[in-house]
């Protein structure tokens, strides 16, 4: 039962690709709820992380990078972002202060202006910027629109994250507790495991491969002896990409499996058996039927 005056709300974290949105969500929650990578378009659905504070609960909605789409998948990802910022109490618009404010940020800001919610502009990656660069980035960000707050911070180092947490909480209206105390993510375990496997692949592949990888958990079962038995399929678009993911003599897929299994065991507190196989689903990013088979429906992504 909620206490009188309890506050809660939903906050969309938006921005162009690679601005550090998922890293920021993880930092605010204080636990890993979204995978991170230096590859653009890592996030492919609206991922919710729960931040519990004194008398307040904030549901953070991590969104895909808003971009100029080149595939049907890209179009659907942008739809997810637009839906997210039209259905929240607050938006955090994240820009990469280190690489500089650019035309991509202008596009996000222009479309975001149509949303009814208040917006904070977050200038991220200040840990690798000097004071003059931070001032320059803030000046450029201020030209993007009339935002309710400007917060320079580093999601990676945690600098000023506590300040943002307090500012966000102060904006939440009175409302119910949406999630049980202590629950940090709303992704079902099989989907979260698939994302962890994909994260490990992204860390070990380059060029066109990261965009072409999708992972589906086929079986997720806790056996009587406490072992988590997981079978996942990695989908790529080309035979050549399958070879890259597997690696010479299976070396790459073995490394992916070891890294993913170790993190799954740490997060779930159980021993894990992880079986990975790789399949080719030609041009799946551009085919509606393939997207649906791999779980990229509006309902699953939103």
C-alpha positions as CSV (number, residue, x, y, z in Angstrom):
1,X,0.0,0.0,0.0
2,X,1.4,3.4,-1.0
3,X,2.1,6.0,1.7
4,X,0.2,9.3,1.4
5,X,2.2,11.7,-0.9
6,X,4.1,8.9,-2.6
7,X,5.3,10.0,-6.0
8,X,6.0,8.0,-9.2
9,X,6.2,8.4,-12.9
10,X,7.8,7.3,-16.2
11,X,10.8,9.0,-17.7
12,X,11.9,8.4,-21.4
13,X,15.7,8.5,-22.0
14,X,16.1,9.6,-25.7
15,X,18.7,10.9,-28.1
16,X,20.6,10.0,-31.2
17,X,22.7,6.7,-31.3
18,X,25.8,6.4,-29.1
19,X,25.1,9.2,-26.7
20,X,25.3,6.9,-23.7
21,X,21.6,6.5,-22.9
22,X,21.8,2.9,-21.7
23,X,24.9,3.6,-19.6
24,X,22.9,6.5,-18.0
25,X,19.9,4.3,-17.3
26,X,22.2,1.7,-15.6
27,X,23.9,4.4,-13.6
28,X,20.6,5.9,-12.4
29,X,19.1,2.5,-11.5
30,X,22.4,1.4,-9.9
31,X,22.3,-2.0,-11.6
32,X,22.7,-3.3,-15.1
33,X,19.3,-3.3,-16.8
34,X,20.3,-2.5,-20.4
35,X,23.3,-3.8,-22.4
36,X,25.9,-1.3,-23.5
37,X,28.3,-1.1,-26.5
38,X,30.3,1.3,-28.4
39,X,28.4,0.2,-31.5
40,X,25.5,2.5,-32.7
41,X,21.9,1.1,-32.4
42,X,22.7,-1.3,-29.6
43,X,19.2,-0.8,-28.0
44,X,16.4,-2.3,-30.0
45,X,13.4,-1.9,-27.7
46,X,12.0,0.2,-24.9
47,X,13.8,-1.2,-21.8
48,X,12.4,-0.2,-18.4
49,X,14.6,0.2,-15.4
50,X,13.2,0.9,-11.9
51,X,14.7,3.5,-9.6
52,X,13.5,3.4,-6.0
53,X,14.0,6.5,-3.9
54,X,12.7,7.7,-0.6
55,X,8.9,8.1,-1.1
56,X,9.3,7.9,-4.9
57,X,9.6,5.4,-7.7
58,X,10.8,6.3,-11.2
59,X,10.4,4.0,-14.2
60,X,13.2,4.9,-16.7
61,X,12.4,3.9,-20.3
62,X,15.7,3.4,-22.3
63,X,15.0,3.8,-26.0
64,X,16.8,3.1,-29.3
65,X,18.9,5.8,-30.8
66,X,16.7,8.1,-32.9
67,X,18.1,8.2,-36.4
68,X,17.5,8.4,-40.1
69,X,16.2,4.8,-40.8
70,X,17.6,2.7,-43.7
71,X,15.7,-0.5,-43.0
72,X,12.3,-1.5,-41.8
73,X,13.8,-2.3,-38.4
74,X,15.1,1.3,-38.3
75,X,11.7,2.6,-39.0
76,X,10.2,0.5,-36.2
77,X,12.9,1.6,-33.7
78,X,12.0,5.3,-34.4
79,X,8.4,4.5,-33.8
80,X,9.3,3.0,-30.4
81,X,11.1,6.2,-29.5
82,X,8.2,8.5,-30.5
83,X,5.7,6.4,-28.6
84,X,7.9,6.5,-25.5
85,X,8.3,10.3,-25.3
86,X,4.6,10.8,-25.9
87,X,3.6,8.7,-22.9
88,X,5.8,9.8,-20.0
89,X,6.0,12.4,-17.3
90,X,9.5,13.6,-18.2
91,X,12.0,13.1,-21.0
92,X,15.8,13.1,-20.6
93,X,17.3,14.2,-23.9
94,X,20.9,12.9,-23.9
95,X,23.6,14.5,-26.1
96,X,27.2,13.5,-26.5
97,X,29.2,16.5,-25.2
98,X,32.5,15.0,-26.2
99,X,31.7,14.4,-29.9
100,X,29.7,17.6,-30.1
101,X,26.2,18.7,-30.7
102,X,25.2,18.1,-34.3
103,X,22.5,17.8,-36.9
104,X,21.3,14.5,-35.5
105,X,20.7,16.2,-32.1
106,X,18.8,19.0,-33.9
107,X,16.5,16.4,-35.5
108,X,15.8,14.7,-32.1
109,X,15.2,18.1,-30.4
110,X,12.8,19.2,-33.2
111,X,10.7,16.1,-33.1
112,X,10.8,16.0,-29.3
113,X,9.5,19.5,-29.1
114,X,6.1,18.2,-30.1
115,X,5.9,16.0,-27.0
116,X,3.8,17.3,-24.1
117,X,6.2,16.4,-21.3
118,X,8.9,18.5,-19.7
119,X,12.4,17.8,-20.9
120,X,15.9,17.9,-19.4
121,X,18.9,18.2,-21.7
122,X,21.7,15.9,-20.5
123,X,25.2,16.7,-21.7
124,X,27.0,13.4,-21.3
125,X,30.6,12.2,-21.2
126,X,32.0,15.2,-19.3
127,X,34.6,12.8,-17.8
128,X,36.6,13.1,-21.0
129,X,36.1,16.8,-21.4
130,X,37.8,19.8,-19.9
131,X,35.9,22.8,-18.5
132,X,36.0,24.8,-21.7
133,X,34.7,21.9,-23.7
134,X,31.8,21.4,-21.2
135,X,30.9,25.1,-21.5
136,X,31.0,24.9,-25.3
137,X,28.8,21.8,-25.3
138,X,26.3,23.4,-22.9
139,X,26.1,26.5,-25.1
140,X,25.5,24.4,-28.2
141,X,22.8,22.3,-26.4
142,X,21.0,25.4,-25.2
143,X,20.5,26.4,-28.9
144,X,18.6,23.2,-29.5
145,X,15.5,24.2,-27.6
146,X,14.0,25.6,-24.4
147,X,14.6,22.8,-21.9
148,X,13.5,22.7,-18.3
149,X,17.0,21.8,-17.0
150,X,20.5,21.4,-18.4
151,X,22.7,18.8,-16.6
152,X,26.3,18.1,-17.6
153,X,27.4,14.7,-16.3
154,X,29.3,11.5,-16.9
155,X,27.1,8.4,-16.9
156,X,30.2,6.2,-17.0
157,X,32.0,7.7,-14.0
158,X,28.9,8.7,-12.1
159,X,29.8,12.4,-12.0
160,X,26.6,14.4,-11.3
161,X,24.4,11.3,-11.6
162,X,23.1,11.8,-8.0
163,X,22.1,15.4,-8.9
164,X,20.1,14.2,-11.9
165,X,18.5,11.5,-9.8
166,X,17.3,14.2,-7.4
167,X,16.1,16.5,-10.1
168,X,14.1,13.7,-11.8
169,X,12.5,12.6,-8.5
170,X,11.4,16.2,-7.8
171,X,9.5,16.3,-11.1
172,X,7.4,13.1,-10.4
173,X,3.7,13.6,-9.6
174,X,1.8,11.7,-6.9
175,X,1.2,8.2,-8.0
176,X,1.3,4.5,-7.2
177,X,4.2,2.1,-6.9
178,X,4.3,0.4,-10.2
179,X,6.9,-2.3,-9.3
180,X,7.7,-4.2,-6.2
181,X,10.5,-2.7,-4.1
182,X,13.8,-4.1,-5.3
183,X,12.7,-5.0,-8.8
184,X,15.1,-3.3,-11.1
185,X,14.1,-4.4,-14.6
186,X,10.9,-5.6,-16.3
187,X,12.5,-7.6,-19.1
188,X,11.6,-11.3,-18.8
189,X,14.8,-13.4,-18.0
190,X,14.9,-15.1,-21.4
191,X,14.8,-11.8,-23.3
192,X,17.4,-10.3,-20.9
193,X,19.7,-13.3,-21.5
194,X,19.4,-12.9,-25.3
195,X,20.4,-9.3,-24.9
196,X,23.5,-10.2,-22.8
197,X,24.6,-12.7,-25.5
198,X,24.1,-10.0,-28.2
199,X,26.2,-7.6,-26.1
200,X,29.1,-10.1,-26.0
201,X,28.9,-10.5,-29.8
202,X,28.9,-6.7,-30.3
203,X,32.1,-6.5,-28.3
204,X,33.8,-9.1,-30.6
205,X,32.7,-8.1,-34.1
206,X,33.1,-5.1,-36.4
207,X,31.8,-3.4,-39.5
208,X,28.4,-4.7,-40.7
209,X,28.1,-7.6,-38.3
210,X,26.7,-5.9,-35.2
211,X,23.7,-4.4,-37.0
212,X,22.9,-7.8,-38.5
213,X,22.9,-9.8,-35.3
214,X,19.7,-10.8,-33.4
215,X,19.5,-13.3,-30.6
216,X,16.5,-15.3,-29.5
217,X,16.3,-17.5,-26.4
218,X,14.6,-20.7,-27.4
219,X,14.6,-22.5,-24.0
220,X,15.1,-21.2,-20.5
221,X,14.6,-23.7,-17.8
222,X,15.7,-24.1,-14.2
223,X,16.4,-27.7,-13.5
224,X,15.8,-29.6,-10.3
225,X,19.5,-29.4,-9.4
226,X,19.3,-25.6,-9.7
227,X,21.2,-25.4,-13.0
228,X,19.8,-22.8,-15.5
229,X,19.7,-24.5,-18.9
230,X,19.6,-22.0,-21.7
231,X,19.5,-22.5,-25.4
232,X,19.8,-19.5,-27.7
233,X,19.9,-18.9,-31.4
234,X,22.0,-16.1,-33.0
235,X,20.7,-14.9,-36.3
236,X,22.7,-13.1,-38.9
237,X,21.9,-12.0,-42.5
238,X,24.8,-13.5,-44.5
239,X,26.8,-16.8,-44.5
240,X,30.0,-14.7,-44.3
241,X,28.6,-13.1,-41.0
242,X,27.9,-16.6,-39.6
243,X,31.6,-17.4,-40.2
244,X,32.7,-14.3,-38.4
245,X,30.4,-14.9,-35.4
246,X,31.6,-18.5,-35.1
247,X,35.2,-17.7,-35.7
248,X,38.1,-19.9,-36.7
249,X,37.6,-23.3,-35.2
250,X,34.6,-22.0,-33.2
251,X,36.9,-19.7,-31.1
252,X,34.7,-16.6,-31.3
253,X,31.4,-18.2,-30.4
254,X,33.2,-20.0,-27.5
255,X,34.5,-16.7,-26.1
256,X,31.0,-15.2,-26.5
257,X,29.5,-18.2,-24.6
258,X,32.0,-18.0,-21.8
259,X,31.6,-14.2,-21.3
260,X,27.8,-14.4,-21.4
261,X,27.6,-17.4,-19.1
262,X,29.8,-15.8,-16.5
263,X,27.6,-12.6,-16.4
264,X,24.4,-14.6,-16.4
265,X,25.6,-16.6,-13.4
266,X,26.6,-13.4,-11.6
267,X,23.2,-11.7,-12.3
268,X,21.0,-14.7,-11.6
269,X,23.0,-16.3,-8.8
270,X,22.9,-19.7,-10.3
271,X,25.1,-22.1,-12.3
272,X,24.3,-21.9,-16.0
273,X,24.5,-24.2,-19.0
274,X,24.4,-22.0,-22.2
275,X,24.1,-23.5,-25.6
276,X,24.5,-21.2,-28.6
277,X,23.9,-21.8,-32.3
278,X,24.1,-19.5,-35.3
279,X,21.6,-19.4,-38.2
280,X,21.3,-17.2,-41.3
281,X,18.0,-15.3,-41.8
282,X,18.7,-13.4,-45.0
283,X,18.0,-9.6,-44.8
284,X,15.9,-10.0,-41.7
285,X,16.1,-6.3,-40.9
286,X,14.2,-5.5,-44.1
287,X,11.5,-8.2,-44.1
288,X,8.4,-7.7,-42.0
289,X,7.7,-11.4,-41.6
290,X,11.3,-12.0,-40.4
291,X,11.1,-9.1,-37.9
292,X,8.0,-10.6,-36.4
293,X,9.5,-14.0,-36.1
294,X,12.5,-12.6,-34.3
295,X,10.3,-10.7,-31.8
296,X,10.5,-7.2,-33.3
297,X,6.8,-6.5,-33.1
298,X,5.4,-3.2,-31.9
299,X,4.1,-4.9,-28.8
300,X,7.4,-6.6,-27.9
301,X,9.5,-3.5,-28.7
302,X,7.3,-0.9,-27.0
